Amino acid sequence: MRQPISWSALADARVGVWGLGVEGQASIRRLAALGVALVLVDDAPSASEMDGRAVMSTEPDGLRALLECDVVVKSPGISRYRPEVTQLEDAGVAVCGGLGLFMAEADPARVACITGTKGKSTTTAIAVHLLRGLGYDARAGGNIGRPPWDPSEEGDPDYWIVETSSFQVPDLAVAPHVVAVTSLSPDHLDWHGTVERYYADKLSLCTKPGVTLAVADGSDERLRAQAGQMGPHVRWVDAEEVARDDAWSSFLGLAGPHNARNAAIAHAVLMGLRIPEAADEPGLERAAAGFDALPSRFRSLGRVGEVEFVDDGLSTNVLPAQAALAAFADRSVALLVGGHDRGVDYAPLAETLAERAAPTLVVTMPDNGPRIGDAVRTVSDGRVEVVDAADLEAAVAAAVDWATPGGVVLLSPAAPSFGRFGDYRERSAAFAAAAARYGPLS
């Protein structure tokens, strides 16, 4: 196991920052505050310099420069299994992640890490919202917040709730006392290599040194099947607990059984952090009020006439698309699917669609939409109608033409937005714009 290295331990080191996205830029700011000599490297630099410092491409010069460093702080998107990482470590260069450096010196009782194939962002947001409503200074770290090591004039909060991806977990040498896993489904196979390694990497969060409680969704069959990898500290959140928590979690205003589970997991995290007010149901009701659902995560954009448009654009694999369909079990749904192909098996999504009793249309979009459509046609034996569209705008048009009164046009693409859009936000904005062409959303 790699020994923990902290940010403050880098003050006298020669440090390379590899990957200059959001986390990479936060790392540059932290290291600049320490007065550290920096080497900046990116696989595809957007500029030749950043903040007056030269930026090198990984090939051919950047890797050579990184080999001269004592420590390399890599961005999460750079797979730990890339041969360049092995080359650096074989040369004696420590390869770290920003979150690992943060956890090496953080108070483990004041941080919680939440992972999961899907649901981690919403669960993180709920936990932060509840803590703030209960009177604590809490902040979200990860994709929905800011990297917790990024220098800030605000000072340190009472609690950090960190949305933790499977890319970050392998870089952690230690973890906080409380962690959570919201769900498990095949994903990110291009980074991890195999589904088995993806599961092992993600679930290793539960067995990192420092963990005393690992909260997990007891209704997730894949999680249950992998219980042996989750260590001795697992506490399953079961259906009875979710039902009890509904007394206060309904005040969050979130639809769908998956969000009820996310709320119960967030509550269990607060209890694990020993927040006294988390045991007070009326207090939780007051704290839950005013929650603002995250963009692109099962969020209604409104209705045009009698048809509702729902943006679940951050659905990047099978699991969230299944959850979205379950939330509309009794309503007709035109489901828009397709995006970047990561080699995920879509048979489980096809089975969910084939089992639906309510009318359903599947509208496929490039690039992997036709592959999803083929899976649906095969599994449903033609019982589910599938239409192929050239792009998102054409997909919305096909969905609106089919939609029935009281029905839903649902963007839950079960694939990332890479290639066709800059990110999921751009894809969601395009969906909203296409919907608005049919009338004002209300």
TORTIDREN-416342 format. One record per residue (C-alpha): x, y, z. Coordinates in nm, 3 decimals. Each point is the difference from the previous one (the first is absolute). Layout:
<nodes>
> X|Y|Z
...
</nodes>
This chain:
<nodes>
> 0.000|0.000|0.000
> 0.122|0.351|-0.083
> 0.097|0.205|0.304
> -0.207|0.315|0.054
> 0.152|0.323|-0.128
> -0.159|0.331|0.097
> -0.010|0.335|-0.177
> 0.217|0.163|0.265
> 0.266|-0.269|-0.050
> 0.055|0.127|-0.357
> 0.142|0.337|0.106
> 0.360|-0.100|-0.080
> -0.074|-0.238|-0.288
> 0.018|0.036|-0.377
> -0.360|-0.065|-0.102
> -0.166|-0.074|-0.332
> -0.370|0.064|-0.060
> -0.127|-0.238|-0.267
> -0.341|0.093|-0.136
> -0.113|0.363|0.011
> -0.377|-0.019|0.036
> -0.195|0.120|0.303
> 0.193|-0.209|0.251
> 0.334|0.065|-0.169
> -0.053|0.376|0.020
> -0.095|-0.031|0.369
> 0.322|-0.195|0.055
> 0.201|0.272|-0.173
> -0.151|0.262|0.230
> 0.075|-0.209|0.310
> 0.359|-0.065|-0.105
> 0.056|0.360|-0.104
> -0.110|0.107|0.350
> 0.269|-0.233|0.137
> 0.264|0.152|-0.229
> 0.067|-0.333|-0.170
> 0.189|-0.027|-0.331
> -0.250|-0.138|-0.250
> 0.005|-0.202|-0.320
> -0.331|0.020|-0.189
> -0.098|-0.279|-0.238
> -0.321|-0.084|-0.183
> -0.089|-0.265|-0.256
> -0.155|0.264|-0.225
> 0.101|0.350|0.117
> -0.242|0.276|-0.092
> 0.275|0.259|0.038
> 0.380|0.011|0.008
> 0.002|0.161|0.344
> -0.216|0.041|0.309
> 0.043|0.278|0.256
> 0.337|0.082|-0.155
> 0.124|-0.360|0.018
> 0.080|-0.211|-0.305
> -0.235|-0.288|-0.076
> 0.140|-0.311|-0.170
> -0.180|-0.274|-0.187
> 0.038|-0.343|0.161
> 0.162|-0.126|-0.317
> 0.279|0.042|-0.079
> 0.146|0.247|0.253
> -0.243|0.002|0.292
> 0.062|-0.354|0.119
> 0.374|0.059|0.002
> -0.054|0.308|0.215
> -0.228|-0.190|0.239
> 0.270|-0.266|0.039
> 0.225|0.272|0.147
> -0.255|0.083|0.273
> -0.019|-0.132|0.355
> -0.381|-0.013|-0.004
> -0.261|0.014|-0.276
> -0.352|0.112|0.085
> -0.221|-0.149|-0.270
> -0.356|0.090|-0.089
> -0.268|-0.267|0.057
> -0.062|-0.043|-0.373
> 0.351|-0.141|-0.044
> -0.035|-0.370|0.069
> 0.227|-0.145|0.264
> 0.040|-0.297|-0.234
> 0.161|0.195|-0.282
> 0.351|-0.121|-0.081
> 0.139|0.348|0.059
> -0.110|-0.020|0.365
> 0.185|-0.330|0.037
> 0.307|0.155|-0.165
> -0.004|0.291|0.243
> -0.040|-0.221|0.307
> 0.271|-0.239|-0.119
> 0.230|0.304|-0.022
> -0.075|0.086|0.363
> -0.242|0.285|-0.069
> -0.299|0.003|0.238
> -0.325|0.033|-0.197
> -0.281|0.148|0.209
> -0.347|0.144|-0.032
> -0.114|0.327|0.151
> -0.264|-0.163|0.219
> 0.254|-0.246|0.139
> 0.232|0.285|0.093
> -0.290|0.177|0.170
> -0.112|-0.305|0.198
> 0.354|-0.064|0.126
> -0.029|0.304|0.228
> -0.377|0.055|0.033
> -0.194|-0.071|0.319
> -0.161|-0.336|-0.090
> -0.293|0.072|0.231
> -0.088|0.318|-0.195
> -0.009|-0.152|-0.349
> -0.228|-0.253|-0.168
> 0.068|-0.151|-0.343
> -0.298|-0.111|-0.207
> 0.048|-0.220|-0.305
> -0.224|-0.211|-0.221
> -0.057|-0.056|-0.369
> -0.294|0.237|0.020
> -0.165|0.199|0.277
> 0.319|0.128|0.161
> -0.048|0.360|-0.113
> -0.359|0.023|0.120
> 0.081|-0.177|0.327
> 0.292|0.238|0.056
> -0.222|0.301|-0.072
> -0.270|-0.125|0.239
> 0.252|-0.059|0.279
> 0.144|0.350|-0.041
> -0.348|0.158|-0.015
> -0.108|-0.178|0.318
> 0.316|0.093|0.188
> -0.042|0.364|-0.094
> -0.366|-0.011|0.097
> 0.100|-0.144|0.336
> 0.237|0.289|0.063
> 0.338|-0.129|-0.118
> 0.244|0.143|-0.252
> 0.018|-0.281|-0.255
> 0.141|-0.005|-0.351
> -0.013|-0.239|-0.291
> 0.323|-0.119|-0.157
> 0.027|-0.165|-0.339
> -0.188|0.061|-0.323
> -0.281|0.190|0.172
> 0.225|0.212|0.221
> 0.362|0.098|-0.004
> 0.307|-0.209|0.074
> 0.043|0.022|0.379
> 0.371|0.076|-0.033
> -0.060|0.308|-0.217
> 0.116|0.305|0.201
> -0.295|0.206|0.119
> -0.048|0.315|0.202
> -0.305|-0.158|0.162
> 0.203|-0.218|0.235
> -0.073|-0.362|0.082
> -0.364|-0.110|0.043
> -0.131|-0.211|0.283
> -0.049|-0.291|-0.244
> 0.107|-0.094|-0.349
> -0.229|-0.240|-0.188
> 0.203|-0.121|-0.296
> -0.154|-0.154|-0.310
> 0.266|-0.261|-0.074
> 0.037|-0.163|-0.340
> 0.146|-0.340|-0.078
> 0.286|0.192|-0.163
> 0.094|0.155|0.335
> -0.035|-0.297|0.234
> 0.315|-0.184|-0.120
> 0.203|0.310|0.087
> -0.114|-0.001|0.365
> 0.243|-0.143|0.253
> -0.236|0.086|0.288
> -0.369|0.088|0.019
> -0.234|0.174|0.244
> -0.185|-0.188|0.273
> -0.329|0.013|-0.193
> -0.041|-0.102|-0.363
> -0.303|-0.099|-0.207
> -0.076|-0.194|-0.317
> -0.326|0.090|-0.172
> -0.008|-0.254|-0.284
> 0.205|-0.232|-0.217
> -0.023|-0.067|-0.372
> 0.257|-0.051|-0.279
> 0.156|0.330|-0.107
> 0.327|0.170|-0.095
> 0.143|-0.317|-0.149
> 0.230|0.210|-0.219
> 0.172|0.133|0.317
> -0.001|-0.313|0.217
> 0.046|-0.259|-0.274
> -0.250|-0.258|0.125
> -0.328|0.004|0.188
> 0.162|-0.209|0.275
> 0.270|0.261|0.053
> -0.257|0.280|-0.012
> -0.196|-0.169|0.279
> 0.317|-0.067|0.200
> 0.128|0.355|-0.036
> -0.329|0.163|0.097
> -0.074|-0.230|0.293
> 0.354|0.024|0.136
> -0.114|0.333|0.148
> -0.177|-0.208|0.268
> 0.320|-0.171|0.113
> 0.248|0.288|-0.004
> 0.185|0.066|0.326
> -0.205|0.232|0.220
> -0.347|-0.120|-0.101
> -0.225|-0.097|0.291
> -0.339|0.017|-0.178
> -0.091|-0.081|-0.361
> -0.364|0.085|-0.077
> -0.143|-0.188|-0.298
> -0.329|-0.038|-0.184
> -0.144|-0.331|0.114
> -0.238|-0.022|-0.297
> 0.284|-0.009|-0.254
> 0.047|-0.363|-0.102
> 0.344|0.059|-0.151
> 0.120|0.163|0.319
> -0.133|-0.290|0.204
> 0.177|-0.244|-0.231
> 0.329|0.184|0.053
> -0.035|0.022|0.380
> 0.316|-0.205|0.043
> 0.203|0.287|-0.145
> -0.151|0.259|0.233
> 0.162|-0.101|0.328
> -0.138|-0.027|0.353
> -0.148|0.350|0.045
> -0.299|-0.012|-0.236
> -0.338|0.125|0.115
> -0.274|-0.076|-0.249
> -0.279|0.252|-0.048
> -0.307|-0.218|-0.053
> -0.351|0.062|-0.133
> -0.147|0.048|0.348
> 0.248|0.276|0.077
> -0.073|0.170|-0.332
> -0.373|-0.013|0.078
> 0.053|0.148|0.349
> 0.213|0.280|-0.142
> -0.272|0.087|-0.247
> -0.173|0.188|0.282
> 0.264|0.274|-0.033
> 0.166|-0.072|-0.336
> -0.324|0.081|-0.184
> 0.070|0.363|0.095
> 0.299|-0.007|-0.237
> -0.243|0.000|-0.292
> 0.185|-0.274|-0.192
> -0.191|-0.252|-0.210
> 0.076|-0.368|-0.041
> 0.082|-0.290|0.231
> 0.371|0.035|-0.082
> 0.001|0.349|0.152
> -0.175|-0.130|0.312
> 0.290|-0.245|0.036
> 0.253|0.278|-0.061
> -0.161|0.203|0.279
> 0.009|-0.295|0.242
> 0.368|-0.058|-0.077
> 0.076|0.370|0.058
> -0.182|-0.021|0.335
> 0.201|-0.308|0.097
> 0.320|0.189|-0.085
> -0.102|0.285|0.234
> -0.077|-0.249|0.274
> 0.342|-0.157|-0.061
> 0.158|0.344|0.037
> -0.179|0.018|0.339
> -0.204|0.307|-0.082
> -0.239|0.017|0.302
> -0.269|0.191|-0.190
> -0.018|-0.276|-0.263
> -0.212|-0.204|0.243
> -0.268|0.271|0.020
> -0.270|-0.063|-0.263
> -0.168|0.343|0.019
> 0.341|0.161|-0.028
> 0.079|-0.211|-0.305
> -0.328|0.106|-0.160
> 0.094|0.365|0.045
> 0.355|-0.062|-0.123
> -0.124|-0.191|-0.308
> -0.226|0.282|-0.119
> 0.130|0.214|-0.285
> 0.226|-0.263|-0.154
> 0.092|0.091|-0.357
> 0.036|-0.310|-0.219
> 0.326|-0.022|-0.190
> -0.004|0.089|-0.369
> -0.029|-0.290|-0.246
> -0.084|-0.248|0.275
> -0.361|-0.109|-0.047
> -0.123|0.358|-0.009
> -0.331|0.103|-0.152
> 0.031|0.289|-0.243
> -0.377|0.048|0.000
> -0.282|-0.078|-0.240
> -0.100|0.103|-0.346
> -0.371|-0.064|-0.011
> -0.054|-0.341|0.160
> 0.351|-0.136|-0.061
> 0.274|0.027|0.265
> 0.369|0.036|-0.092
> 0.247|-0.151|0.246
> 0.376|0.057|-0.014
> 0.199|-0.294|0.133
> 0.295|0.085|-0.220
> 0.262|-0.114|0.250
> -0.126|-0.354|-0.052
> 0.315|-0.149|-0.147
> -0.066|-0.371|0.040
> -0.278|-0.253|0.046
> -0.074|0.048|0.371
> -0.134|0.358|0.001
> -0.208|-0.062|-0.311
> -0.162|-0.297|0.176
> -0.065|0.215|0.308
> -0.158|0.275|-0.210
> -0.230|-0.249|-0.171
> -0.102|-0.144|0.337
> -0.104|0.347|0.115
> -0.242|0.018|-0.295
> -0.128|-0.356|0.022
> -0.364|0.103|-0.059
> 0.059|0.267|-0.266
> 0.079|-0.022|-0.368
> 0.364|0.085|-0.068
> 0.194|0.097|-0.310
> 0.357|-0.084|0.107
> 0.293|0.169|-0.176
> 0.318|-0.212|0.014
> 0.346|0.004|-0.151
> 0.338|0.171|0.020
> 0.363|-0.101|0.033
> 0.048|-0.377|-0.007
> 0.193|-0.139|0.298
> -0.078|-0.361|-0.076
> -0.272|-0.037|0.265
> -0.243|-0.292|-0.029
> -0.348|0.139|-0.070
> -0.192|-0.325|0.038
> -0.108|0.090|0.360
> -0.148|0.329|-0.124
> -0.173|-0.184|-0.282
> -0.148|-0.244|0.253
> -0.132|0.289|0.211
> -0.163|0.153|-0.307
> -0.151|-0.332|-0.107
> -0.160|-0.045|0.343
> -0.173|0.340|0.001
> -0.379|-0.008|-0.012
> -0.042|0.367|-0.096
> 0.051|0.106|-0.365
> 0.366|0.057|-0.081
> 0.194|0.136|-0.297
> 0.379|-0.022|-0.020
> 0.162|0.268|-0.215
> 0.368|-0.064|-0.071
> 0.268|0.263|-0.060
> 0.361|-0.027|-0.122
> 0.246|-0.139|0.064
> -0.099|-0.319|0.183
> -0.377|0.049|-0.014
> -0.047|-0.254|-0.280
> 0.182|-0.260|0.212
> -0.240|0.072|0.287
> -0.291|-0.021|-0.243
> 0.118|-0.338|-0.127
> 0.010|-0.131|0.357
> -0.354|0.125|0.062
> -0.133|-0.153|-0.322
> 0.164|-0.334|0.079
> -0.108|-0.027|0.363
> -0.352|0.136|-0.048
> -0.058|-0.200|-0.318
> -0.153|0.308|-0.157
> -0.237|0.083|0.287
> 0.179|0.332|0.064
> 0.000|0.248|-0.286
> 0.345|0.133|-0.094
> 0.070|0.299|-0.225
> 0.347|0.110|-0.110
> 0.070|0.375|-0.014
> 0.290|0.185|-0.160
> 0.058|0.232|0.296
> -0.154|0.126|0.324
> -0.227|0.254|-0.166
> -0.140|-0.265|-0.233
> -0.041|-0.233|0.300
> -0.208|0.261|0.186
> -0.215|0.050|-0.311
> -0.067|-0.373|-0.028
> -0.081|-0.020|0.372
> -0.243|0.293|-0.014
> -0.176|-0.145|-0.305
> -0.057|-0.326|0.191
> -0.066|0.142|0.348
> -0.342|-0.053|0.152
> -0.185|0.235|0.237
> 0.142|-0.040|0.350
> 0.313|-0.160|-0.144
> 0.369|0.080|0.042
> 0.279|0.082|-0.241
> 0.298|-0.126|0.199
> 0.364|0.072|-0.079
> 0.177|-0.280|0.186
> 0.262|-0.095|-0.258
> 0.182|-0.280|0.186
> 0.323|0.121|-0.161
> 0.242|0.293|0.042
> -0.016|0.310|-0.217
> 0.359|-0.017|-0.128
> 0.051|0.074|-0.368
> -0.336|0.156|-0.082
> -0.003|0.253|0.285
> 0.257|0.173|0.215
> -0.149|-0.154|0.315
> -0.330|-0.111|0.151
> -0.097|0.362|0.070
> 0.020|0.085|-0.370
> -0.208|-0.308|-0.087
> -0.264|0.094|0.256
> -0.010|0.358|-0.127
> -0.058|-0.132|-0.353
> -0.284|-0.218|0.130
> -0.163|0.293|0.177
> 0.032|0.217|-0.311
> -0.153|-0.272|-0.218
> -0.290|-0.042|0.243
> -0.064|0.374|0.011
> -0.057|0.005|-0.375
> -0.335|-0.170|0.061
> -0.126|0.272|0.232
> 0.079|0.167|0.332
> 0.085|-0.247|0.278
> -0.220|0.044|0.303
</nodes>
